Amino acid sequence: MALHPYDLYDVRSLLSEEERAVQDTVARFTDERVLPIIGDCFDEGRFPKELIPEIAELGLLGSSLPEQYGCAGLNAVSYGLICQELERGDSGIRSFVSVQSSLCMYPIYAYGSEEQRMRWLPDMAKGKVIGCFGLTEPHGGSDPANMKTHARRDGGDWVLNGAKMWITNGNLADIAIVWAQTDEGIQGFVVEKGMAGFAAQEIKHKMSLRASVTSALYFDNVRVPEANRLPNVKGLKGPLGCLTQARYGITWGPIGAAIACLDEALNYSRERVLFGRPVAATQSAQIKLADMARRITLAQLLSLQLGRLKDAGRMQPQQVSLAKWNNCRMAIDIARECRDLLGGAGITTEHAAIRHALNLESVITYEGTETVHQLVIGRELTGINAF
C-alpha cells in the first residue's frame, strides 16, 4: 500500500476514534467553508466574521474547557488537531479560535471566579461574546515584565491607563483580557467594550495575517469594577500561563499550513511540464518534496507527543518552546520552498503558498519569537539565563 503523502508515519492511527472524528469534522469545515473564500478575504484584508456562528456551532471555541460552561470538554490532542485543520485553511482563522479559546476563555476559567466563569464562558463558547488578549505593548513584546500599562485602586473600582499593541480580534472584541501593573503585582482585568476611555484602533497596511483583525488598544482612565478583576492569579505567571496554552495550539497549526503548501506543490509539479517532462519527474523537485514530507512528519510526532504529555498533566513550558520553534520554522521554510516550486504562479494569492508564507512571518514571531524559544531551551540545557 502506498503511504499517505501527508502522514508518512501513519500518525492518524495513533489517534482515538474521537480525535479522528474531530479532525475530520474540522477538515470538512475548512474544505467547504474556509478555502473557497479565504484567498479573497486575504486580498481584501477582511476577516470572515460570517464564519463565527459555524465555528461556535462546531464547538471549536474553548473546546478543551468543561461542558458545564457550554464547552466541548475535548482533550488537548483534539484541540491541537482543530488548530492544525483550521490553519490548513489560514493562520488568521486559527488565530481567531486560539485567541478566543486559549488567551481569553482559558484565563477566565483558570484565574476567574465562578461568577465570572458563568457570566462570560457560555456566551463566548457560542460566539456571542468575542474576546481579545491585551499583553503586548508598543515598546516591545518579548519583555512583558517591563509593562507600562497600570491600574490603581479607586474605591471599589480600578482605574486603568496604558496601551497594548498587535492585538488579534481587537476591533471585533466585546471584552479584552488586559494585564496591568498594580501595587500588588501584575493582574488581569476583563475590560468591556463601551467602557469610557477604552478604544480599539485597527492596524492597517499589513502584509501578513490579512484575513485577521489586528488592533491597538488604548486605556485612558478606564474605570473597571472590582468584579471584573481576575482574582486567582498575580504576577507574570498569569499571562505566561495563558501563552503556554496558546503556544501549544500553535505547535499544531503550522503543520496544517505546511501540509496545504506541500499538497499544492505536489499537484502543481505533477501537472507543470517543462523540457518535455513534469517538474515532479526531476531529481531536484523530488528531493525538495521529500524533505518537506520529512519535516512535516517530525513536526507531527513532536506535537502529538506534546499533546499526550499535556493530557497526562506532564507538559512543561520548555517542551512547548521546542515544538513552537521547530514547527514554525518547519512551516515557514516549506511555504517559501513551495512558492519557489510554483515559479511565477507562486506569487499570486490564487495559490496558497505565498499566503501561508506571509502569514507564518507573524506566527513565527508572535507568542514568543524564534530567538526567545531558542533561549528558553538554551537556559534549560545550561542553567544560565541569557535573556
N, C-alpha and C positions, 0 to 999 in steps of 0.2 A: 504493500500500500504506500502511496505517495504521502509524504509528510505534509501537514498543513503549512503553507508558506509563512504564516504569521504566528505559528505556535509549534516550532520545530521540536520542542521537548514535551509536547502534549501536556502543557500546564493545566489545560482545561480539565483533564482527568483527575487532577488533584483538588478540584472544587467540589463542594457539596451540591446536591440537587438544587437547593435553594439558591446558592450562589450562582449556579449556571442559569437559573430562571431569571434572576435579577439582571445578569449580564445580557441575556437575550432580549429582555424587555427594553432595556435602555438602548441597546444596539438598534432595535427596531425603531424606537423613537428618533434616534439620531439619523437613521437612514431615511425615514419617511417625513420627518418634520424639520430637522435641522439642515441637512445637506442641501435640500432644494432651494433654500433661501439664504444660506449663510454667506455665500460669496457676494450677493447683492448687499447684505447688511454690512459686510466689511467695507465694500466700496462706498457705501453711503454714510459710514460712521454711525450706524444705528444698532442699538441693542434690541433684539426681537422680543419686546415685552409681551407680545401676544402669546408667547410660549409659556409664560409663568404659570397660568392655571393648569396646563397639561403637566408641567414639571411637578407641580404640587400634587396633582391627582395621582401621579405615579408613585408618590411617597418619597421623592428624592430630596426633600427639604428636611434637614435634621433626621436623616434616615437611621442613624445609629442611636437616637435618643429613645427613651421608653414610650410605649404605646399609651400610657396614661396621660401623656401630653399631646396626644394626637399624632405621634410619630410612628415610624415603621418598626423600630426596635431591631434593626438589622445588625449583623456583626460587622467588624472592621473590614474584612475582606470584601464583603458585599459593597460597602461604601467605596472601597478602592476601585472595584470594577465599575461602579457608577461613574467615578471620575474618569476612568480610562475611556469608557464609551462616549461620554459627553465630550471629552477633549479630542476624540477622533473626529468629532464634528467641528469644534472650535474651542480654543482656550477660553474665549470670552464666556461661553455657556458654562463650562466647568467652573470658571472663576465665580460666576454668579451663585452657583449652588454651593461652592466651597465657602464663600464668604457668609452666605446666609446660614449654612449648617455649622461650620467649624468655628467661625470667628464671631458669630452673633448669637445663635441659639445655644451653642455649647457654653459660653460664659454665663448666660442666664441660668442654664441648668446647673453648671458646676459651682458657680460663685453666688448665685442669686438666692433669694428667699423663696419659700414655697408659694407665697403670694405672687411674686414676680414671675415664677415659672407658669403658674396658672393664668396670669394676666397676658403674657406675651406668647408663650410657645405654641399653643394650639392654633392661633391665628397666623403665626409665622409658618407653621407646617402647612397651612392651607394656602400660603402665598398671599394672604390678605394684608399682612404686615411685612414689609421688606426692611432688612437691616443693613447697616454698613459698620465698619470697624475702624475706629479712629486711634491709631497709634503713631504712624509715621508722621514726621514733621518736616517743614520746608528746609530746615538747615541740615537734614541728613537722617537716614533711616537705619543705619547699621549700629547706631549707638543710642538705643532707646532710653538708657539711664540719664542721658543728657536732655531730658524732656523739659520743654519750656511751658507747655500748657499747664495751668494750675487751677486749683479750686480751693476756695476758703469757705469755712462755715459762716453763715449769717442767720442766726436764729435757727429755725427748723429747716432751712434751705442751704444749698451750696451755690456759690457764685463762681462761674466758670469763665476763664479767659484763655485765649490762645488760638492756635491754628493747626490743622492737620492737612497732609498733602498725599496725593496719589491714592485716593480712597475709592476703591471699587464699590459701585452701587450708590455712590454719594447722593446724586440727584434723584435717584429712584427711591431712596430710603425714607421710611416712616419713622425709624428710630436709628440712632447711632450709639454704638458701644464705644464710649470715649474714655481714654485713660489719661489721668491728670495727676500732677504732683499735688500733694496736700501736706499739711503739717504732720500727718500720721503716715506718710509714705504714699507711693503711687496707688491710686484707687480707680475703680471703674464706675462709670455713670451711664445710665440709659437716658440719652438726650432725645427728646421727641421733636419731630418736625412741627414747626409753628411756634416753638418756644421763642420768646422775644430775645433778639440778639444772636440767634443761631441762623447761619446762612450756608448754603452749599453752592459752589460755582463749578460748573462742568469744565474739564480741561479739554481743549480742542487741539487740532493740528497733530494728533497722534499718528504715528506710522505703525503702531503695534496695538493689539487688543482694540481694534477699531469697532468691533461688534460688542463692545462692553462700555459701560458708563464709568468714567474715572473723574474724580472731583477733588476740589479743595474744600475743606470745612473751616468755618470761622466762628469763633465764640467771643462775643462782646458782652461781658457781664450777663451771661445767660444764667438765669435763676433755675436751679434744678432741685426739686424736693428731695428730702432725705429718703423718701420711699423709692426713689429711682437710683439710689446708690447700691451697688452690688456689695452686700455686707460680708461675704465669706472669704474674702481674699484681700491682702495688702502686699504691696511690693511688686517687683518685676515678674515674680512667678505667676501672677495673674495673666498678663498679656502673653508672656512666653509660653504658658500652658496652652493658650488658645492657638498660638502659632505652631506648636508641636502637632496639634490636631490637624490643622490645615496643611502643614507641610507633609504630613503622612499622605493625605489625599493627592498632593502634588506629585509625590513619587510615582503614583499610578497614572496621572493624567497625561504626561508627556509620552508614555508608552502608546497611548491611543493616537496622538499626533504623529508619532513615528510610523505606526502601522499604516495610517492614512497615506503618508508620503511614500512608503515602500509600495503599497498597493498601486498607487498612481504610477510610480516609476516602472514597476514591473509591467503593467499593462501597456504603457507608452512604449517601452523598449521592445516589446514583442511586435507592436504594430508599426513602429517607425523603421523604415527601410533606408539604409544608407550604403552606398557602394555595393548594391546588389544583395544585401542580406539584412535581417533585422538587427537593430542595435543589441538586442539581447543575445545574439549569437557571438558577440565579441568577447574576448577574454577580459578586457578592461571593465566592461559593463558587468559581467558576471562576478568578478572579484568585488566590485563595489556593492552589488546587490547581496552577495553572500555575507560580506562584512556587516551590512546593515542588519541582516537577519540574526547574525551572531550577537550583535549588541542589543537588539530587542529581546532576544532570548535571555541574556544575562539580566537585563532590567526586569523582565517578568518574574524571574526566580527571586530576585532581590526583593521586590515589592511583596510577592506572595509570602515569603518568609517573614518579612516585616509585619504583614497583616496577621499572620499566625501568632507572632510574639505579642502584638497588640491585643489580640483576642484572649491571649493567655495572661494578660496583665504584666508582661515582662518587657515590653518595648521601652528602650531608652532613647532620649533625645539625640544622642550621638549617632545611634543607628539610623534615625530619621535623616540626620545631616548627610550621612554617607549615601543614602539612597536618593535624596533630593539632588545632591551634587552629581552623582553618577547618571541618573536618569534624565535630568535636564540637559546635561552635556551630551549624552547619547542622542537625544531627540533633536536638539538644535543642529548638531553635526549631520545627522541623517537628512533633516529637512533641507539643509544647504546642498548636500550632495545630490539629493533628488532633484532639486531645482536645476542643478548643473546637467543632470542626465536628460532633463526635458528640453535642453537647449533654449532657443529663443522663446518657445512657448511657456517656459517656466517662469517668466516674469509677469504673467498676467494672472489675475485672480479667477480666471476661468479654470485654472488648475489650483490644487490645494497647497502645493509645496511652498510657494512664496508666502502665502498667508500664514501657514504654520511657522515658517522660519521667522517671520516678523513677530508673530505672537510670542514665540519662545524667547525672543530677546527680552520680553518682560518677565516671563515665567522663570527664566534662569536668574533674574535679578531680584524679584520680589520675594518677601518672606525669607530673607537670607540670601545674599549674593553667593555665587560660587566660591569666592575667596573666603567669605565668612565660614561656610561649611567646611572648606579645606582646613581652616584654622581650628575649627572645633575638633576635627579628627586629629590634627597635629597636637593639640593640647591633650587629648585623650591618650595619645601614644607617648608623649614626653613628660606629661605632668607640668608643663610650662605654658603659661598664658602669653601668647604672642600678639594679642589684640592691641 
